[in-house]
Amino acid sequence: MSRYYIGSIPFSSELYHHGIIGQKWGVKNGPPYPIKGFKSPTDLTNHMKSFKYTEFNTLMSADEVGRTRSGSCHDQVMYELQQLRRMGKDPHGLFVMEYNDKTNQGGMTHSLAYYQEDGNTNWVEPPTTWPDHAGVTSYNSLKAIRNEIRRAHKSGEFGNRSEYNKLVFGSFEDSEHKIGEDLQELVDICLK
């Protein structure tokens, strides 16, 4: 080892590392925003009251949604799935799209998170994506959630039934999606 002096200050050519073993220089470990520990799905939906709804462009990562506190329903469900998993839940995504079987055209779409617990299927909906269903609502099955969405479609609370006479549903896992995918890719994955 050699020592160098700059002015009267000793300088060593020996390199010391202060950090985490395996950490790369300039790379932060973990998400770029503080992780909030939610005690319950209700805590999560209450936290998401501060989120801003934005139109879907391309799919954002759960970390980006958490950092920017914004995104479409498809983006925000990625954040919900991540947070529910951290709470020890086994969450899944449900995708719904209006459909006109005569013109073969799709209309409004929506993605939501759900998990099963104590014999119930719990729909977790942030206030910014579908305010009429915000919070955590328990149903006796996933079929009951689908029936509630059908009722909302029939009554005009969701989409445009006069133009799109049917609804199509698809369950998905967040791991099936790629960050940056467009709406057509998202639809194709969800309705596979």
MARPA-280936 format. One record per residue (C-alpha): x, y, z; residue in three letters; residue number from 0. Coordinates in pm, 1 decimal. Each point is the difference from the previous one (the first is absolute). Example, Ala and Ser with C-alpha at 12.3 -4.5 7.8 and 13.67 -1.06 7.14 Angstrom:
% residues 2
- px / py / pz / rest / nr
- 1230.0 / -450.0 / 780.0 / ALA / 0
- 137.0 / 344.0 / -66.0 / SER / 1
//
This chain:
% residues 192
- px / py / pz / rest / nr
- 0.0 / 0.0 / 0.0 / MET / 0
- 128.8 / 343.7 / -83.4 / SER / 1
- -92.1 / 326.7 / 163.3 / ARG / 2
- -39.3 / 326.2 / -181.7 / TYR / 3
- -10.8 / 342.8 / 151.8 / TYR / 4
- -209.5 / 280.7 / -136.2 / ILE / 5
- 124.7 / 307.3 / 176.9 / GLY / 6
- 27.0 / -111.0 / 362.7 / SER / 7
- -292.1 / -249.7 / -16.5 / ILE / 8
- 100.0 / -365.0 / -26.1 / PRO / 9
- -178.4 / -188.6 / -278.5 / PHE / 10
- -4.9 / -376.5 / -30.4 / SER / 11
- -26.1 / -187.9 / -328.7 / SER / 12
- -179.2 / -278.4 / 189.0 / GLU / 13
- -369.8 / -19.9 / -90.7 / LEU / 14
- -258.4 / -47.3 / 273.4 / TYR / 15
- -361.4 / -93.4 / -72.6 / HIS / 16
- -277.5 / 111.1 / 232.1 / HIS / 17
- -328.8 / -153.1 / -105.4 / GLY / 18
- -188.0 / -323.6 / -42.3 / ILE / 19
- 181.9 / -308.7 / -126.8 / ILE / 20
- -103.6 / -59.8 / -359.5 / GLY / 21
- -133.4 / 352.9 / -46.6 / GLN / 22
- 106.5 / 165.7 / -326.6 / LYS / 23
- 139.0 / 353.2 / 2.4 / TRP / 24
- -269.2 / 253.8 / -85.3 / GLY / 25
- -284.1 / -253.0 / 29.2 / VAL / 26
- -243.5 / 32.1 / 286.5 / LYS / 27
- -140.9 / -320.9 / 143.0 / ASN / 28
- -379.5 / -7.4 / 21.1 / GLY / 29
- -271.6 / 214.7 / -149.6 / PRO / 30
- 63.0 / 373.2 / -57.5 / PRO / 31
- -265.2 / 101.6 / 254.9 / TYR / 32
- -49.7 / -85.5 / 365.9 / PRO / 33
- -184.8 / -328.1 / 48.7 / ILE / 34
- -304.8 / 52.9 / 212.3 / LYS / 35
- -95.9 / -300.8 / 206.1 / GLY / 36
- -373.1 / -47.3 / -25.0 / PHE / 37
- -168.9 / -197.9 / 275.8 / LYS / 38
- -313.1 / -76.5 / -202.8 / SER / 39
- -147.0 / 34.7 / -349.6 / PRO / 40
- -218.4 / 281.7 / 138.9 / THR / 41
- 316.8 / 187.2 / 102.9 / ASP / 42
- 120.9 / -44.4 / -358.5 / LEU / 43
- -318.5 / 142.4 / -158.4 / THR / 44
- 2.4 / 289.5 / 249.0 / ASN / 45
- 362.0 / 74.6 / -95.5 / HIS / 46
- -96.2 / -4.9 / -369.5 / MET / 47
- -250.1 / 286.2 / 51.0 / LYS / 48
- 294.3 / 228.8 / -72.9 / SER / 49
- 72.3 / -167.3 / -334.6 / PHE / 50
- -89.9 / 169.7 / -327.0 / LYS / 51
- -182.3 / -183.7 / -279.0 / TYR / 52
- 168.5 / 37.3 / -338.2 / THR / 53
- -98.5 / -135.9 / -339.2 / GLU / 54
- 171.3 / -322.6 / -100.9 / PHE / 55
- 297.5 / 45.5 / -229.2 / ASN / 56
- 228.4 / -295.9 / 62.0 / THR / 57
- 13.6 / -222.4 / 307.1 / LEU / 58
- 195.0 / 149.0 / 290.6 / MET / 59
- 189.1 / -200.4 / 262.3 / SER / 60
- -138.1 / -28.6 / 351.7 / ALA / 61
- 302.5 / 197.4 / 122.8 / ASP / 62
- -66.6 / 284.1 / -245.5 / GLU / 63
- -367.4 / 14.5 / 102.1 / VAL / 64
- 105.1 / 17.5 / 366.1 / GLY / 65
- 262.0 / 266.8 / -67.7 / ARG / 66
- -221.0 / 223.6 / -217.3 / THR / 67
- -326.9 / -83.6 / 181.1 / ARG / 68
- -175.7 / -8.9 / -334.3 / SER / 69
- -110.6 / -235.2 / -273.5 / GLY / 70
- -296.1 / -157.1 / -174.4 / SER / 71
- -199.4 / -282.5 / 156.7 / CYS / 72
- 228.7 / -243.8 / -185.3 / HIS / 73
- 307.9 / 168.8 / 148.1 / ASP / 74
- -140.9 / 38.5 / 350.5 / GLN / 75
- -102.1 / -365.5 / 17.9 / VAL / 76
- 368.5 / -91.9 / -42.9 / MET / 77
- 76.9 / 205.7 / 312.9 / TYR / 78
- -294.2 / -156.6 / 187.7 / GLU / 79
- 113.2 / -353.6 / -86.1 / LEU / 80
- 353.5 / 78.6 / 119.3 / GLN / 81
- -120.9 / 147.3 / 328.7 / GLN / 82
- -256.7 / -273.9 / 67.8 / LEU / 83
- 270.8 / -261.2 / -52.5 / ARG / 84
- 218.6 / 181.9 / 255.7 / ARG / 85
- -290.6 / -31.9 / 245.9 / MET / 86
- 4.3 / -375.9 / -46.5 / GLY / 87
- -307.8 / -15.6 / -222.0 / LYS / 88
- -16.1 / -203.8 / -320.8 / ASP / 89
- -136.0 / 267.8 / -236.8 / PRO / 90
- -110.9 / -33.1 / -360.8 / HIS / 91
- -110.2 / 241.6 / -268.2 / GLY / 92
- -336.4 / 2.8 / -175.4 / LEU / 93
- -29.5 / 173.6 / -336.5 / PHE / 94
- -334.6 / 99.1 / -151.1 / VAL / 95
- -77.0 / 145.4 / -341.6 / MET / 96
- -322.2 / 103.2 / -169.3 / GLU / 97
- -51.4 / -174.3 / -330.9 / TYR / 98
- -233.7 / 31.5 / -298.9 / ASN / 99
- -41.9 / -347.4 / -146.6 / ASP / 100
- -149.9 / 133.9 / -326.5 / LYS / 101
- 280.0 / 245.9 / -84.3 / THR / 102
- 273.9 / -196.9 / 178.7 / ASN / 103
- 107.6 / 320.4 / 178.7 / GLN / 104
- 107.2 / 52.6 / 358.7 / GLY / 105
- -97.8 / 293.6 / 218.9 / GLY / 106
- 87.1 / 104.7 / 353.3 / MET / 107
- 245.7 / -214.7 / 196.2 / THR / 108
- 75.8 / -33.1 / 370.0 / HIS / 109
- 243.6 / -197.4 / 215.3 / SER / 110
- -49.9 / -75.3 / 368.4 / LEU / 111
- 171.3 / -196.0 / 275.8 / ALA / 112
- -158.2 / -274.5 / 208.9 / TYR / 113
- 106.8 / -259.0 / 251.9 / TYR / 114
- -173.4 / -283.4 / 182.8 / GLN / 115
- -12.4 / -23.8 / 378.0 / GLU / 116
- -226.5 / -173.4 / 251.3 / ASP / 117
- -225.1 / -136.8 / -275.7 / GLY / 118
- -55.2 / 344.9 / -155.3 / ASN / 119
- 132.9 / 160.4 / -316.0 / THR / 120
- 103.0 / 357.3 / 78.8 / ASN / 121
- -4.2 / 269.0 / -269.2 / TRP / 122
- 259.5 / 270.1 / 69.1 / VAL / 123
- -72.9 / 323.6 / -186.7 / GLU / 124
- 185.1 / 330.2 / 46.1 / PRO / 125
- -216.4 / 315.3 / 12.8 / PRO / 126
- 160.8 / 147.2 / -311.4 / THR / 127
- -85.8 / -277.1 / -244.8 / THR / 128
- -366.1 / -84.8 / 70.5 / TRP / 129
- -126.2 / 221.0 / 284.8 / PRO / 130
- -341.3 / -172.5 / 26.4 / ASP / 131
- 177.7 / -321.8 / 99.9 / HIS / 132
- 291.5 / 147.8 / 196.8 / ALA / 133
- 131.5 / -194.1 / 297.4 / GLY / 134
- 2.4 / -369.6 / 81.7 / VAL / 135
- -327.4 / -180.6 / -66.6 / THR / 136
- -58.3 / -366.4 / 81.9 / SER / 137
- -195.5 / -229.3 / -231.2 / TYR / 138
- -66.2 / -370.2 / 30.7 / ASN / 139
- 182.7 / -76.5 / -328.2 / SER / 140
- 176.9 / 145.0 / -301.2 / LEU / 141
- -319.3 / -71.5 / -194.5 / LYS / 142
- -185.4 / 237.5 / 236.8 / ALA / 143
- 252.7 / 277.3 / -80.9 / ILE / 144
- -53.9 / -61.2 / -370.5 / ARG / 145
- -376.0 / 16.0 / 54.2 / ASN / 146
- 39.3 / 334.8 / 181.6 / GLU / 147
- 194.1 / 137.5 / -296.2 / ILE / 148
- -267.8 / -132.1 / -237.3 / ARG / 149
- -263.4 / 177.3 / 210.9 / ARG / 150
- 202.8 / 323.7 / -15.6 / ALA / 151
- 29.2 / -35.7 / -378.3 / HIS / 152
- -372.4 / -65.2 / -38.9 / LYS / 153
- -91.3 / 302.7 / 216.6 / SER / 154
- 241.8 / 233.4 / -182.3 / GLY / 155
- 253.3 / 33.4 / 285.4 / GLU / 156
- 269.0 / -165.8 / -212.2 / PHE / 157
- 46.8 / 65.2 / -368.3 / GLY / 158
- -262.8 / 27.7 / -271.2 / ASN / 159
- -231.5 / -301.8 / -17.4 / ARG / 160
- -193.6 / 135.5 / -299.9 / SER / 161
- 317.8 / -5.5 / -209.8 / GLU / 162
- 176.8 / -297.8 / 163.1 / TYR / 163
- -247.4 / -274.3 / 85.5 / ASN / 164
- 236.6 / -247.5 / 171.4 / LYS / 165
- 274.9 / -12.0 / 257.8 / LEU / 166
- 301.9 / -227.5 / -21.8 / VAL / 167
- 212.4 / -86.2 / 303.8 / PHE / 168
- 349.7 / -133.5 / 45.2 / GLY / 169
- 203.0 / -77.8 / 310.6 / SER / 170
- 370.6 / 79.0 / -2.4 / PHE / 171
- 312.3 / 7.9 / 211.6 / GLU / 172
- 219.7 / 310.2 / 5.2 / ASP / 173
- 299.3 / -217.3 / -92.4 / SER / 174
- -163.1 / -66.0 / -340.7 / GLU / 175
- 27.5 / 366.2 / -99.4 / HIS / 176
- 299.1 / 190.0 / -133.9 / LYS / 177
- 64.5 / 358.1 / 102.3 / ILE / 178
- -55.8 / 226.0 / -299.3 / GLY / 179
- -256.4 / -220.3 / -175.2 / GLU / 180
- -275.0 / 181.5 / -188.0 / ASP / 181
- -376.3 / -51.6 / 35.3 / LEU / 182
- -20.7 / -264.0 / -273.9 / GLN / 183
- 275.2 / -205.4 / 167.6 / GLU / 184
- -172.0 / 43.0 / 337.6 / LEU / 185
- -335.5 / -116.5 / -144.0 / VAL / 186
- 163.4 / -297.7 / -173.2 / ASP / 187
- 166.1 / -115.4 / 324.4 / ILE / 188
- -311.1 / 50.4 / 213.0 / CYS / 189
- -234.8 / -176.4 / -242.4 / LEU / 190
- 235.8 / -282.4 / -98.8 / LYS / 191
//
